[in-house]
Amino acid sequence: MRNHVVAIQGSVSSFHDLAAKKYFGEDVNIVECNSFRDVCDQLSKNQVDYGIIAIENKVAGSILLNYQLIDEFDLSIIGETYLPIELHLLGKKGTKLSDVKEIISHPMALGQCQYFLTSLENVTATEYRDTATSAQLIAKENDNHLAVIAGPMIEERYDLERIVDNVGDEKINYTRFYILSKGKDYDENSDKASITLQTKNEIGCLSDVLAILKKNKVNLTKIQSVPIPHNTTAYAFHLDIEFDDKQILEQSMKEIDPYVISQKILGIYKKGNSDNKY
């Protein structure tokens, strides 16, 4: 039996790589992609078995584009995993903070280190493909003016040196990742669902939807408004909900139907172990 082939945004040793191996195991075959869109495209074309994309970070918040991509490519969320995030400033061995003129990293990593970055004078922060590729560039360059914000696995893999410890805005931080599939299969023991819906443009419709979920004892763990492409005045709502019985979920979806223009279940899956994410 062959190992799972999983598309990730970024390179080996990036946070997406670590998240994929946490969920699937160390024997997974990783396909590196330049963007989240590339991950979804590979999956939609059956070139990989699964995809994994970050959906939210405790500090930087939600990645709205990824909600749209899941819907656009008609993919299913089949799982989630939480990854603790530890960020350090890394550079070539012997580099001091006073040497650094430019810091490169993935936009989400830079977004989680704003207090540190704004405290620096005459240092440019530049968005790059991902933490691993950023580190690889620094490892190849003979330049101590360049540094990267990345995790300890990156430090070890590319033989870099820690210039400043723990530069993240929050010392306890995590990113949540969705596991994506082209199929609609789900675990019989599933207890969580991700749903996207657009309410009617009438007063109180969203409140009515939430009241139905409360009545049916469905636990709403996240609600996120997402702009609808090519429509400047309309928004969809992404809901993550937990339930004890799939029939209750199905009944809730029927009851909210009169209050919405559209609704779609993006995935039914087993919730991640968020209580032990650190």
C-alpha positions as CSV (number, residue, x, y, z in Angstrom):
1,M,0.0,0.0,0.0
2,R,1.5,3.3,-1.1
3,N,1.9,6.3,1.3
4,H,-0.5,9.2,1.0
5,V,0.6,12.0,-1.4
6,V,-0.2,15.3,0.1
7,A,0.1,18.8,-1.4
8,I,1.3,21.6,0.9
9,Q,2.0,25.3,0.4
10,G,5.7,25.7,0.8
11,S,8.7,23.4,1.2
12,V,9.8,20.5,3.4
13,S,10.4,21.6,7.0
14,S,7.8,24.5,6.7
15,F,4.9,24.6,9.1
16,H,2.7,23.1,6.5
17,D,5.1,20.2,6.2
18,L,5.1,19.7,9.9
19,A,1.3,19.8,10.1
20,A,1.0,17.3,7.3
21,K,3.3,14.8,9.1
22,K,1.5,15.4,12.4
23,Y,-1.8,14.4,10.8
24,F,-0.7,11.7,8.3
25,G,2.5,10.4,9.9
26,E,6.2,10.7,8.9
27,D,5.9,8.4,5.9
28,V,3.7,10.8,3.9
29,N,4.9,11.9,0.4
30,I,5.0,15.7,0.2
31,V,4.3,17.7,-2.9
32,E,5.6,21.3,-2.6
33,C,3.3,24.0,-4.1
34,N,4.0,27.7,-4.6
35,S,0.6,28.9,-3.4
36,F,-2.6,27.8,-1.7
37,R,-4.3,27.9,-5.1
38,D,-1.7,25.5,-6.4
39,V,-2.5,23.1,-3.6
40,C,-6.2,23.1,-4.4
41,D,-5.5,22.8,-8.2
42,Q,-3.3,19.8,-7.7
43,L,-6.0,18.1,-5.6
44,S,-8.8,19.0,-8.0
45,K,-6.9,17.4,-10.9
46,N,-6.3,14.1,-8.9
47,Q,-2.5,14.7,-8.9
48,V,-2.3,14.2,-5.1
49,D,-4.5,12.4,-2.6
50,Y,-4.9,15.2,-0.1
51,G,-4.1,18.8,0.4
52,I,-3.4,20.8,3.6
53,I,-3.8,24.5,4.0
54,A,-3.7,26.9,7.0
55,I,-7.0,28.4,7.8
56,E,-6.3,30.5,10.9
57,N,-3.7,31.6,13.3
58,K,-4.3,32.7,16.9
59,V,-2.5,36.0,16.4
60,A,-2.8,36.8,12.6
61,G,-6.4,35.6,12.3
62,S,-8.2,33.8,9.4
63,I,-6.9,33.4,5.9
64,L,-10.1,34.5,4.0
65,L,-8.8,33.5,0.6
66,N,-8.6,29.8,1.7
67,Y,-12.3,29.7,2.5
68,Q,-13.0,30.9,-1.1
69,L,-10.6,28.4,-2.6
70,I,-12.2,25.4,-0.9
71,D,-15.6,26.5,-2.3
72,E,-14.3,27.4,-5.7
73,F,-12.5,24.0,-6.3
74,D,-15.4,22.1,-4.7
75,L,-13.2,20.4,-2.2
76,S,-14.1,18.7,1.1
77,I,-12.7,19.3,4.6
78,I,-12.0,15.9,6.0
79,G,-10.1,16.8,9.1
80,E,-8.2,19.5,11.0
81,T,-5.0,19.7,13.0
82,Y,-3.5,22.3,15.3
83,L,0.2,23.1,15.3
84,P,2.0,25.1,18.0
85,I,4.0,27.9,16.4
86,E,7.4,28.9,17.8
87,L,9.1,31.8,15.9
88,H,12.7,32.9,16.1
89,L,14.9,35.3,14.2
90,L,17.5,33.2,12.3
91,G,20.6,34.0,10.2
92,K,24.0,32.8,9.1
93,K,26.2,31.8,11.9
94,G,27.9,34.8,13.5
95,T,25.1,37.2,12.5
96,K,24.2,39.8,15.1
97,L,20.9,41.8,15.3
98,S,22.8,45.0,14.5
99,D,23.9,43.4,11.2
100,V,20.4,42.7,9.9
101,K,19.0,45.0,7.3
102,E,16.2,42.8,5.8
103,I,14.0,40.1,7.3
104,I,12.1,37.7,5.0
105,S,9.5,35.1,5.8
106,H,6.0,33.9,5.0
107,P,3.4,36.7,5.3
108,M,1.6,34.8,8.1
109,A,4.8,34.5,10.1
110,L,5.6,38.2,9.7
111,G,2.1,39.0,10.7
112,Q,2.6,37.2,14.0
113,C,5.7,39.2,14.9
114,Q,4.6,42.8,14.5
115,Y,5.7,44.0,17.9
116,F,9.2,42.8,17.2
117,L,9.4,44.1,13.7
118,T,8.1,47.6,14.5
119,S,10.7,47.8,17.3
120,L,13.6,47.6,14.7
121,E,15.0,50.7,13.0
122,N,16.2,50.7,9.4
123,V,15.1,47.0,8.9
124,T,12.9,46.0,6.0
125,A,10.4,43.1,6.4
126,T,9.7,41.3,3.1
127,E,7.1,38.7,2.4
128,Y,8.4,35.5,0.8
129,R,7.0,32.1,-0.3
130,D,7.3,30.3,3.0
131,T,9.6,30.0,6.0
132,A,11.6,27.1,4.6
133,T,12.3,28.7,1.2
134,S,13.3,31.9,3.0
135,A,15.8,30.0,5.1
136,Q,17.1,28.1,2.1
137,L,17.9,31.5,0.4
138,I,19.7,32.7,3.5
139,A,21.7,29.5,3.8
140,K,23.0,29.9,0.2
141,E,23.8,33.6,0.4
142,N,27.1,34.8,1.9
143,D,25.3,37.8,3.6
144,N,24.7,38.5,7.2
145,H,22.5,41.4,6.4
146,L,19.6,39.0,5.7
147,A,17.6,37.1,8.3
148,V,14.5,34.9,8.5
149,I,11.7,34.5,11.0
150,A,11.0,30.8,11.3
151,G,10.7,27.8,13.6
152,P,13.4,25.6,15.3
153,M,13.1,22.8,12.6
154,I,14.1,25.4,10.0
155,E,17.1,26.4,12.1
156,E,18.3,22.8,12.4
157,R,17.6,21.8,8.7
158,Y,19.5,24.8,7.2
159,D,22.2,25.1,9.8
160,L,21.3,28.6,10.8
161,E,21.9,30.4,14.1
162,R,19.3,31.9,16.4
163,I,19.8,35.7,16.6
164,V,16.8,36.5,18.8
165,D,14.6,34.0,20.6
166,N,10.8,34.0,20.5
167,V,10.0,37.0,18.4
168,G,6.3,36.2,18.1
169,D,3.7,38.6,19.6
170,E,2.2,35.7,21.6
171,K,4.5,33.2,23.3
172,I,1.7,30.6,23.2
173,N,0.5,30.5,19.6
174,Y,-0.9,28.0,17.2
175,T,-2.2,27.6,13.6
176,R,-5.1,25.5,12.6
177,F,-4.9,23.6,9.3
178,Y,-7.7,22.0,7.2
179,I,-7.1,18.6,5.6
180,L,-8.7,18.6,2.1
181,S,-9.9,15.9,-0.2
182,K,-11.7,15.8,-3.5
183,G,-14.1,13.2,-2.3
184,K,-17.0,13.6,0.1
185,D,-16.2,10.7,2.5
186,Y,-16.4,11.3,6.2
187,D,-15.7,9.4,9.4
188,E,-18.8,7.8,11.0
189,N,-17.5,9.2,14.3
190,S,-17.4,12.8,13.0
191,D,-18.4,15.5,15.4
192,K,-17.7,18.7,13.6
193,A,-18.7,20.4,10.4
194,S,-17.7,23.4,8.3
195,I,-20.6,25.2,6.5
196,T,-20.8,28.2,4.2
197,L,-24.0,30.1,3.8
198,Q,-25.4,33.4,2.5
199,T,-28.4,34.7,4.5
200,K,-31.3,36.6,2.9
201,N,-30.9,40.4,3.0
202,E,-33.5,40.8,5.6
203,I,-33.3,42.1,9.2
204,G,-32.6,39.3,11.7
205,C,-31.9,36.4,9.3
206,L,-28.4,35.7,10.7
207,S,-29.9,35.9,14.2
208,D,-32.6,33.4,13.2
209,V,-30.0,31.0,11.9
210,L,-28.0,31.2,15.1
211,A,-31.1,30.7,17.2
212,I,-31.9,27.5,15.4
213,L,-28.4,26.2,16.1
214,K,-28.8,27.1,19.8
215,K,-32.2,25.4,20.0
216,N,-30.8,22.2,18.5
217,K,-27.8,22.3,20.9
218,V,-25.3,22.6,18.1
219,N,-22.1,24.3,19.3
220,L,-20.9,27.2,17.2
221,T,-17.1,27.4,17.5
222,K,-16.4,29.9,14.8
223,I,-18.2,32.3,12.5
224,Q,-16.4,34.2,9.8
225,S,-17.7,36.6,7.3
226,V,-16.2,36.2,3.8
227,P,-16.6,38.6,0.9
228,I,-18.3,37.1,-2.1
229,P,-16.2,37.5,-5.3
230,H,-17.6,39.9,-7.9
231,N,-20.2,41.2,-5.5
232,T,-19.1,44.3,-3.5
233,T,-22.1,44.3,-1.2
234,A,-22.7,40.6,-0.3
235,Y,-21.0,38.4,2.2
236,A,-21.0,34.7,3.0
237,F,-20.7,33.3,6.5
238,H,-18.4,30.4,7.3
239,L,-19.5,28.4,10.3
240,D,-17.6,25.7,12.2
241,I,-20.0,23.8,14.4
242,E,-19.7,20.8,16.8
243,F,-22.5,18.3,17.3
244,D,-23.2,15.0,19.1
245,D,-25.5,13.5,16.4
246,K,-25.2,13.9,12.7
247,Q,-29.0,13.7,12.4
248,I,-29.2,16.9,14.5
249,L,-26.8,18.6,12.0
250,E,-29.0,17.5,9.1
251,Q,-32.1,18.7,10.9
252,S,-30.5,22.1,11.6
253,M,-29.6,22.5,8.0
254,K,-33.2,22.0,7.0
255,E,-34.5,24.4,9.6
256,I,-32.2,27.3,8.5
257,D,-33.1,26.9,4.8
258,P,-35.9,29.5,4.8
259,Y,-33.5,32.1,6.1
260,V,-30.7,31.6,3.5
261,I,-30.1,32.2,-0.2
262,S,-27.6,29.4,-0.3
263,Q,-25.9,26.9,2.0
264,K,-23.2,24.3,1.5
265,I,-21.5,21.8,3.8
266,L,-17.8,22.1,3.1
267,G,-16.9,19.1,5.3
268,I,-17.9,16.8,8.1
269,Y,-15.0,15.5,10.1
270,K,-13.5,14.6,13.5
271,K,-12.5,17.8,15.4
272,G,-8.8,18.3,16.2
273,N,-7.5,17.9,19.6
274,S,-7.4,21.6,20.4
275,D,-7.2,21.1,24.2
276,N,-3.6,19.6,23.7
277,K,-2.4,21.7,20.9
278,Y,0.6,22.9,22.8
